[in-house]
């Protein structure tokens, strides 16, 4: 029985370990594993290991080989392993393929021979040739979409004949990154000027992680950490890969705009079809002004505020101008905005919380993205909106009064004119919207009157004179003197302004006619 147990462990040990690790993750991260368990169970990875074997690098084989052998022996069955040997040139070395119990020995044998001296590799170190060889493995038919690249070298580039087309390499890796999850590790070996040309490789792999390897114990500890949490690391990489994809494909969109009242507004939108419901908002964690138009003094931004919702329009700050003016034209600002997605929490205490599990995985900050956003507007108010509205209201009121007083006719409405005649009789007339009315021998007839008087509403001019009711002698009686007086004061002209309740007396020779206007 013991022999059978040992045989089972020999044949299925790594697969059983992987399944146990997944079950443990389901217990530790139930909310996350509800979404990622099946994907994780079916996820295999490519491990592409590039080893610098140029003349100066052979001395590091006692650092590299033991740790690599131990790490490869811990990989789950079904992963793909490729070993690339490089120096003056770069090429696939020995066996490449799926690792399992029957192939582990072959991979270990390949590793044991990788540092065997070969003049074709030992003269120089061509990092470009290495990147091309790695890319050929990454882009092979049937490649897994989770890919780990380990590069063991001092990153000093000394190419031979020919130049590397770094730009094309960068473009090809960028294209692969849209469909694959790529994690590249620079295993930087010690030496004079180590890391001198690492930027060439980082341009190809922008998220290149650098691990400084000074001795075998340090490298072994790093790989031991990777072995202990290899399934957990894959889970983290799956989540990171999803967010990388959603950001690059604009499934999580952010746009910045400047409002009429100088407010900076951020539009955050999640594609409901592509992004699962566990993303439920965002937090603005950091802002940095990149540039601004000449009329902008600074940008005031509000950070560390949580905004809930999968389609949110949030005011995140405001624009401050150098001078206070009614309006500003051609305003433009560019800022680096760091946005961290927020996640669902349990409805009640004890429920699985996606947000807590992301935090426990240590991914909270890793899922944040810094984006350069530009906002511009042709017209922005230089004062607060309420002040602008108040000014606009004043202008509207002035305009209304101006139109009413100067353009629209002054209609007399619900006013009554009473004319006291010399005989003691009274003649009355009520205005119901007329602009003027004549009294005397025409219009409103007054007995024995030989004159014509017109009462009308005169238009006004704002701030100059108001509208008024005017009594005007249109036609005087022939051969008779005719005057107007108000409050016992004789008016010099043929017209006078009437006030409500005030008598205007018209003298025709010895006859006296009293005109009074009042409200109905």
C-alpha positions as CSV (number, residue, x, y, z in Angstrom):
1,X,0.0,0.0,0.0
2,X,2.8,2.3,0.8
3,X,4.4,1.6,-2.5
4,X,1.1,2.4,-4.3
5,X,0.8,5.7,-2.4
6,X,4.3,6.7,-3.3
7,X,3.6,5.8,-7.0
8,X,0.4,8.0,-6.9
9,X,2.2,10.9,-5.4
10,X,5.0,10.5,-8.0
11,X,2.5,10.5,-10.9
12,X,0.0,13.0,-9.7
13,X,1.7,14.9,-6.9
14,X,2.0,18.3,-8.5
15,X,-1.6,18.2,-9.8
16,X,-2.9,17.3,-6.4
17,X,-0.9,20.1,-4.8
18,X,-2.3,22.5,-7.3
19,X,-5.9,21.4,-6.5
20,X,-5.2,21.7,-2.8
21,X,-3.9,25.2,-3.3
22,X,-7.1,26.2,-5.2
23,X,-9.3,24.8,-2.5
24,X,-7.3,26.8,0.1
25,X,-7.8,29.9,-2.0
26,X,-11.5,29.3,-2.2
27,X,-11.6,29.2,1.6
28,X,-9.5,32.3,2.0
29,X,-10.9,34.4,-0.9
30,X,-14.5,33.1,-1.5
31,X,-15.8,36.3,-3.3
32,X,-12.9,36.5,-5.6
33,X,-12.8,32.7,-6.3
34,X,-16.5,32.8,-7.2
35,X,-15.4,34.7,-10.3
36,X,-11.9,33.2,-10.9
37,X,-11.9,29.6,-9.6
38,X,-12.8,28.0,-13.0
39,X,-10.4,30.2,-14.9
40,X,-7.6,29.4,-12.4
41,X,-8.2,25.7,-12.5
42,X,-7.9,25.7,-16.3
43,X,-5.1,28.2,-16.4
44,X,-1.7,27.0,-17.5
45,X,1.3,29.3,-17.9
46,X,4.4,29.6,-20.1
47,X,7.7,30.0,-18.3
48,X,10.4,31.3,-20.6
49,X,13.8,31.4,-19.0
50,X,16.6,33.3,-20.7
51,X,20.1,32.7,-19.3
52,X,23.2,34.8,-20.2
53,X,26.1,32.4,-20.9
54,X,28.6,34.9,-22.2
55,X,32.2,34.7,-20.9
56,X,31.7,36.7,-17.8
57,X,28.4,35.1,-16.8
58,X,29.6,31.5,-16.3
59,X,30.7,32.3,-12.8
60,X,27.1,32.8,-11.7
61,X,25.9,29.2,-12.6
62,X,26.2,28.1,-8.9
63,X,23.8,31.0,-8.0
64,X,21.3,30.4,-10.9
65,X,21.0,26.6,-11.4
66,X,20.1,25.3,-8.0
67,X,17.3,27.8,-7.5
68,X,16.0,27.3,-11.0
69,X,16.0,23.5,-10.6
70,X,14.0,23.7,-7.4
71,X,11.6,26.2,-8.9
72,X,10.9,24.1,-12.0
73,X,10.3,21.0,-9.9
74,X,7.5,22.9,-8.1
75,X,5.6,24.0,-11.2
76,X,2.2,22.3,-11.7
77,X,1.9,19.7,-14.4
78,X,0.7,21.2,-17.7
79,X,2.8,24.4,-17.7
80,X,5.1,25.1,-20.7
81,X,8.8,25.7,-20.1
82,X,11.3,27.0,-22.6
83,X,15.0,27.6,-21.9
84,X,16.9,30.2,-24.0
85,X,20.7,30.4,-24.0
86,X,22.1,33.7,-25.1
87,X,25.3,35.6,-25.4
88,X,26.7,36.6,-28.8
89,X,23.5,35.0,-30.2
90,X,20.4,33.6,-28.7
91,X,18.5,30.4,-29.4
92,X,16.2,27.9,-27.8
93,X,18.3,25.3,-25.8
94,X,17.5,21.7,-25.3
95,X,13.9,20.6,-24.5
96,X,11.0,23.0,-24.7
97,X,7.5,21.8,-23.9
98,X,4.9,20.9,-21.3
99,X,6.3,20.0,-17.9
100,X,5.1,16.9,-16.1
101,X,6.5,14.0,-14.2
102,X,8.0,12.4,-17.3
103,X,9.7,15.6,-18.5
104,X,11.0,17.2,-15.3
105,X,14.2,15.1,-15.5
106,X,14.8,16.3,-19.0
107,X,14.4,19.9,-18.1
108,X,16.8,19.5,-15.2
109,X,19.3,17.8,-17.5
110,X,19.0,20.7,-20.0
111,X,19.6,23.2,-17.2
112,X,22.7,21.4,-16.0
113,X,24.3,21.8,-19.5
114,X,23.3,25.4,-20.3
115,X,26.6,26.9,-19.0
116,X,28.8,24.4,-21.0
117,X,31.3,26.6,-22.8
118,X,30.5,27.3,-26.4
119,X,32.6,29.9,-28.4
120,X,29.5,30.8,-30.5
121,X,27.9,32.4,-27.4
122,X,30.8,33.5,-25.2
123,X,32.2,36.6,-27.0
124,X,29.5,39.2,-26.4
125,X,26.1,39.8,-24.9
126,X,23.3,40.8,-27.3
127,X,20.2,41.8,-25.3
128,X,18.3,42.4,-28.6
129,X,18.9,38.8,-29.8
130,X,17.7,37.6,-26.4
131,X,14.5,39.7,-26.6
132,X,13.9,38.3,-30.1
133,X,14.3,34.7,-29.0
134,X,12.0,35.3,-26.0
135,X,9.4,36.9,-28.2
136,X,9.5,33.9,-30.6
137,X,8.5,31.7,-27.7
138,X,5.8,34.0,-26.5
139,X,4.3,34.2,-29.9
140,X,4.5,30.5,-30.7
141,X,1.3,28.8,-31.8
142,X,-0.8,27.5,-28.9
143,X,1.0,29.7,-26.3
144,X,-0.7,30.1,-23.0
145,X,-2.1,33.5,-22.3
146,X,-0.3,33.7,-18.9
147,X,3.4,34.1,-19.5
148,X,6.3,34.5,-17.2
149,X,9.7,35.6,-18.5
150,X,12.9,35.3,-16.4
151,X,16.1,37.0,-17.8
152,X,19.3,36.1,-16.0
153,X,22.0,38.6,-17.0
154,X,23.9,41.7,-15.9
155,X,22.0,43.7,-18.6
156,X,25.1,45.1,-20.3
157,X,24.5,45.1,-24.0
158,X,27.5,44.4,-26.3
159,X,25.9,43.3,-29.6
160,X,27.9,42.0,-32.5
161,X,27.1,42.5,-36.2
162,X,23.7,44.0,-37.0
163,X,21.3,46.2,-35.1
164,X,18.2,45.3,-33.1
165,X,15.0,46.9,-34.2
166,X,13.9,47.8,-30.7
167,X,10.9,49.7,-31.8
168,X,9.5,46.7,-33.6
169,X,10.1,44.5,-30.6
170,X,8.3,47.0,-28.4
171,X,5.3,47.1,-30.8
172,X,5.1,43.3,-31.0
173,X,5.2,42.8,-27.2
174,X,2.6,45.6,-26.8
175,X,0.3,43.8,-29.3
176,X,0.8,40.5,-27.4
177,X,0.0,42.3,-24.1
178,X,-3.5,43.0,-25.3
179,X,-4.3,39.3,-25.5
180,X,-1.9,37.8,-23.0
181,X,-0.9,38.5,-19.3
182,X,2.8,39.0,-19.5
183,X,5.0,39.2,-16.4
184,X,8.7,39.9,-17.1
185,X,11.4,39.6,-14.4
186,X,14.9,41.0,-14.7
187,X,17.1,38.7,-12.6
188,X,20.0,41.2,-12.4
189,X,23.2,39.3,-11.7
190,X,26.1,41.2,-10.0
191,X,29.1,42.7,-11.8
192,X,30.7,45.9,-12.8
193,X,28.2,48.3,-14.4
194,X,25.4,45.8,-13.8
195,X,22.1,47.1,-15.2
196,X,23.7,49.6,-17.5
197,X,21.5,48.9,-20.4
198,X,18.4,47.5,-18.7
199,X,16.3,50.4,-20.0
200,X,16.5,48.9,-23.5
201,X,14.7,45.8,-22.2
202,X,12.3,47.9,-20.1
203,X,11.2,49.8,-23.2
204,X,10.1,46.4,-24.6
205,X,8.5,45.2,-21.3
206,X,7.3,48.4,-19.6
207,X,6.3,46.6,-16.4
208,X,9.6,44.8,-16.1
209,X,10.2,43.8,-12.4
210,X,13.9,44.0,-11.3
211,X,15.2,41.5,-8.8
212,X,18.8,42.1,-7.8
213,X,20.6,38.7,-7.4
214,X,23.7,39.0,-5.3
215,X,24.1,35.4,-4.0
216,X,22.6,32.0,-4.3
217,X,20.8,32.3,-0.9
218,X,19.0,35.5,-2.0
219,X,17.9,34.0,-5.3
220,X,16.8,30.8,-3.7
221,X,14.7,32.7,-1.1
222,X,13.0,34.6,-3.9
223,X,12.1,31.4,-5.8
224,X,11.0,29.7,-2.6
225,X,8.6,32.6,-2.1
226,X,7.3,32.1,-5.6
227,X,7.0,28.3,-5.1
228,X,5.1,28.7,-1.9
229,X,2.4,31.0,-3.4
230,X,2.6,30.1,-7.1
231,X,-1.2,29.5,-7.4
232,X,-1.9,32.6,-5.4
233,X,0.5,34.6,-7.6
234,X,-1.4,33.2,-10.7
235,X,-4.7,34.4,-9.2
236,X,-3.2,37.9,-8.6
237,X,-1.9,37.9,-12.2
238,X,-5.3,36.9,-13.6
239,X,-6.9,39.8,-11.8
240,X,-4.2,42.2,-12.8
241,X,-4.4,40.9,-16.4
242,X,-8.1,41.5,-16.5
243,X,-7.8,45.1,-15.3
244,X,-4.9,45.7,-17.7
245,X,-7.1,44.5,-20.5
246,X,-10.1,46.5,-19.4
247,X,-8.1,49.7,-19.1
248,X,-6.3,49.2,-22.5
249,X,-9.6,48.4,-24.3
250,X,-11.3,51.4,-22.7
251,X,-13.8,49.2,-20.8
252,X,-13.1,51.3,-17.8
253,X,-13.3,54.9,-19.2
254,X,-12.4,58.2,-17.6
255,X,-12.9,61.6,-19.1
256,X,-12.2,65.1,-17.7
257,X,-14.2,68.2,-18.5
258,X,-14.4,71.9,-17.3
259,X,-17.8,73.1,-16.4
260,X,-19.4,76.5,-16.8
261,X,-18.7,77.3,-13.1
262,X,-15.0,76.4,-13.3
263,X,-15.6,72.9,-11.8
264,X,-13.5,70.0,-13.0
265,X,-15.8,67.0,-13.6
266,X,-14.6,63.4,-14.0
267,X,-16.8,61.0,-15.9
268,X,-16.1,57.4,-14.8
269,X,-17.9,54.6,-16.7
270,X,-17.6,50.8,-16.6
271,X,-18.7,48.7,-19.5
272,X,-21.4,46.5,-18.0
273,X,-21.0,43.7,-20.5
274,X,-17.2,43.4,-20.1
275,X,-16.5,44.2,-16.5
276,X,-18.1,42.1,-13.8
277,X,-20.4,43.7,-11.2
278,X,-17.8,43.5,-8.4
279,X,-16.4,46.9,-9.7
280,X,-18.8,49.4,-8.2
281,X,-17.1,52.8,-8.2
282,X,-13.7,54.5,-7.9
283,X,-11.5,56.5,-5.6
284,X,-9.4,59.4,-6.8
285,X,-6.1,58.9,-4.9
286,X,-3.6,61.3,-6.6
287,X,-3.6,64.3,-8.9
288,X,-0.8,66.2,-10.5
289,X,-1.0,69.1,-12.8
290,X,0.9,68.6,-16.0
291,X,0.1,71.8,-17.9
292,X,-2.4,74.6,-18.0
293,X,-3.4,77.6,-20.2
294,X,-1.9,81.0,-19.4
295,X,-5.1,82.3,-17.8
296,X,-5.1,79.4,-15.2
297,X,-3.3,80.1,-11.9
298,X,-3.7,76.6,-10.5
299,X,-6.1,73.6,-10.2
300,X,-7.6,72.6,-6.8
301,X,-8.4,68.9,-6.7
302,X,-10.2,66.7,-4.1
303,X,-8.4,63.4,-3.5
304,X,-9.2,60.3,-1.4
305,X,-12.9,60.6,-2.1
306,X,-14.9,57.5,-2.9
307,X,-17.5,57.7,-5.7
308,X,-20.0,54.9,-5.9
309,X,-21.5,53.7,-9.1
310,X,-20.6,52.1,-12.4
311,X,-21.4,55.3,-14.3
312,X,-20.5,58.3,-12.2
313,X,-20.1,62.0,-13.0
314,X,-18.2,63.6,-10.1
315,X,-16.9,67.0,-9.4
316,X,-13.3,66.4,-8.4
317,X,-12.0,70.0,-8.2
318,X,-12.0,73.4,-9.7
319,X,-10.0,75.8,-11.8
320,X,-8.6,79.0,-10.3
321,X,-7.8,82.0,-12.7
322,X,-5.2,84.7,-12.2
323,X,-7.7,87.5,-12.6
324,X,-11.4,87.7,-11.7
325,X,-13.4,88.4,-14.8
326,X,-16.9,87.7,-15.9
327,X,-15.8,85.0,-18.3
328,X,-12.7,83.3,-19.6
329,X,-12.1,81.9,-23.1
330,X,-9.9,79.0,-24.3
331,X,-9.2,77.4,-21.0
332,X,-7.2,74.1,-21.0
333,X,-5.7,72.0,-18.3
334,X,-3.9,68.6,-18.3
335,X,-3.5,66.5,-15.2
336,X,-2.2,63.1,-14.2
337,X,-5.1,61.4,-12.4
338,X,-4.6,58.2,-10.4
339,X,-7.9,56.3,-10.0
340,X,-8.4,53.2,-8.0
341,X,-11.5,51.1,-8.6
342,X,-13.6,50.2,-5.6
343,X,-15.3,46.9,-5.0
344,X,-18.5,45.3,-3.6
345,X,-18.7,44.5,0.1
346,X,-20.8,42.0,1.9
347,X,-24.4,43.0,2.6
348,X,-24.0,42.1,6.3
349,X,-21.2,41.4,8.7
350,X,-19.6,38.0,7.9
351,X,-20.5,38.0,4.2
352,X,-17.7,37.6,1.7
353,X,-16.3,41.0,0.7
354,X,-14.6,41.4,-2.7
355,X,-13.1,44.7,-1.4
356,X,-11.6,43.1,1.7
357,X,-10.2,40.2,-0.3
358,X,-8.6,42.5,-2.9
359,X,-7.0,44.3,0.1
360,X,-5.8,41.0,1.7
361,X,-4.3,39.9,-1.7
362,X,-2.3,43.2,-1.7
363,X,-3.8,44.3,-5.0
364,X,-5.5,47.4,-3.8
365,X,-2.8,49.8,-5.0
366,X,-1.7,47.6,-7.9
367,X,-5.2,48.0,-9.6
368,X,-4.9,51.8,-9.6
369,X,-4.1,53.4,-12.9
370,X,-2.5,56.8,-13.6
371,X,-3.9,58.4,-16.7
372,X,-3.1,61.8,-18.3
373,X,-6.4,63.6,-18.9
374,X,-7.0,66.9,-20.7
375,X,-10.0,69.1,-20.3
376,X,-10.7,72.3,-22.2
377,X,-13.5,74.8,-22.7
378,X,-14.2,77.7,-24.9
379,X,-16.2,79.5,-22.3
380,X,-15.9,79.4,-18.5
381,X,-17.4,81.8,-16.0
382,X,-14.7,83.8,-14.1
383,X,-17.1,84.4,-11.1
384,X,-19.3,82.0,-9.2
385,X,-22.4,80.9,-11.0
386,X,-24.8,82.6,-8.6
387,X,-23.1,85.9,-9.1
388,X,-23.3,85.5,-12.9
389,X,-27.0,84.5,-12.6
390,X,-27.6,87.6,-10.4
391,X,-25.9,89.8,-13.0
392,X,-27.9,88.2,-15.8
393,X,-31.1,88.7,-13.8
394,X,-30.3,92.4,-13.3
395,X,-29.6,92.7,-17.0
396,X,-32.8,91.0,-17.9
397,X,-34.9,93.2,-15.6
398,X,-33.2,96.3,-17.0
399,X,-33.9,95.0,-20.5
400,X,-37.5,94.3,-19.7
401,X,-38.0,97.7,-18.2
402,X,-36.2,99.2,-21.2
403,X,-38.4,97.4,-23.7
404,X,-41.5,98.1,-21.6
405,X,-40.8,101.8,-21.2
406,X,-39.2,102.7,-24.5
407,X,-40.6,100.2,-27.1
408,X,-43.9,98.9,-25.9
409,X,-46.8,101.5,-25.9
410,X,-48.0,102.6,-22.5
411,X,-51.5,101.3,-22.2
412,X,-53.8,103.0,-19.7
413,X,-55.8,100.3,-17.9
414,X,-58.4,100.5,-15.1
415,X,-58.1,104.3,-14.9
416,X,-61.0,106.7,-14.8
417,X,-61.0,110.3,-16.0
418,X,-63.6,112.7,-14.5
419,X,-64.2,116.1,-16.2
420,X,-66.0,118.7,-14.1
421,X,-67.6,121.1,-16.5
422,X,-68.4,124.8,-15.9
423,X,-72.1,124.0,-15.7
424,X,-71.5,121.6,-12.8
425,X,-72.1,118.5,-14.9
426,X,-69.4,115.7,-14.9
427,X,-68.2,113.6,-17.8
428,X,-66.6,110.3,-17.0
429,X,-64.5,107.9,-19.1
430,X,-62.8,104.6,-18.0
431,X,-59.6,103.4,-19.8
432,X,-59.5,99.7,-20.5
433,X,-56.1,99.3,-22.3
434,X,-56.2,102.3,-24.6
435,X,-53.0,104.2,-25.2
436,X,-54.8,107.6,-25.6
437,X,-58.2,109.3,-25.7
438,X,-59.5,112.6,-26.8
439,X,-62.0,114.8,-24.9
440,X,-64.0,117.9,-26.0
441,X,-65.7,118.4,-29.2
442,X,-64.6,115.0,-30.4
443,X,-63.8,111.7,-28.8
444,X,-65.4,111.8,-25.4
445,X,-67.9,114.7,-26.0
446,X,-68.1,117.5,-23.4
447,X,-71.1,119.8,-23.8
448,X,-70.4,123.2,-25.4
449,X,-66.7,122.4,-25.6
450,X,-64.9,124.1,-28.5
451,X,-61.5,122.4,-27.9
452,X,-59.9,119.0,-28.1
453,X,-57.8,117.6,-25.3
454,X,-55.9,114.3,-25.5
455,X,-54.9,112.2,-22.5
456,X,-52.3,109.5,-23.3
457,X,-49.6,107.4,-21.8
458,X,-46.1,108.6,-22.6
459,X,-43.2,106.1,-23.0
460,X,-40.3,106.4,-20.6
461,X,-36.5,106.0,-20.7
462,X,-34.9,104.1,-17.8
463,X,-32.7,106.2,-15.6
464,X,-33.8,109.3,-17.5
465,X,-37.5,109.7,-17.0
466,X,-40.3,107.3,-16.2
467,X,-43.5,106.7,-18.0
468,X,-46.2,109.3,-17.4
469,X,-49.8,110.2,-18.1
470,X,-50.0,113.4,-20.2
471,X,-52.9,115.8,-20.8
472,X,-52.3,117.8,-24.0
473,X,-54.3,120.5,-25.6
474,X,-54.6,119.4,-29.2
475,X,-56.9,122.1,-30.5
476,X,-57.6,125.4,-28.7
477,X,-60.9,127.3,-29.0
478,X,-60.8,129.9,-31.6
479,X,-60.2,133.5,-30.4
480,X,-60.3,132.6,-26.7
481,X,-57.4,132.4,-24.3
482,X,-56.6,128.9,-23.0
483,X,-54.3,127.9,-20.1
484,X,-53.5,124.9,-17.9
485,X,-52.7,125.0,-14.2
486,X,-51.8,122.4,-11.5
487,X,-51.9,123.2,-7.9
488,X,-52.7,126.9,-8.7
489,X,-49.6,127.1,-10.8
490,X,-50.1,128.1,-14.4
491,X,-48.2,125.9,-16.9
492,X,-46.4,127.6,-19.7
493,X,-47.0,124.9,-22.3
494,X,-49.9,123.1,-23.8
495,X,-49.3,119.9,-22.0
496,X,-49.0,118.8,-18.4
497,X,-48.2,115.6,-16.5
498,X,-51.2,114.1,-14.6
499,X,-50.9,112.4,-11.3
500,X,-53.5,110.1,-9.7
501,X,-56.0,112.1,-7.7
502,X,-54.6,115.4,-8.7
503,X,-56.7,118.1,-10.5
504,X,-55.6,119.6,-13.8
505,X,-57.6,122.8,-14.5
506,X,-58.1,124.1,-18.0
507,X,-59.1,127.7,-18.3
508,X,-61.0,128.7,-21.4
509,X,-61.5,132.5,-21.0
510,X,-63.7,132.6,-17.9
511,X,-64.8,129.0,-18.1
512,X,-63.1,126.3,-16.0
513,X,-62.8,122.6,-16.8
514,X,-61.3,120.3,-14.2
515,X,-59.7,117.0,-15.3
516,X,-59.0,114.3,-12.6
517,X,-57.6,110.8,-13.2
518,X,-57.8,108.0,-10.6
519,X,-57.9,104.2,-10.4
520,X,-61.1,102.4,-10.8
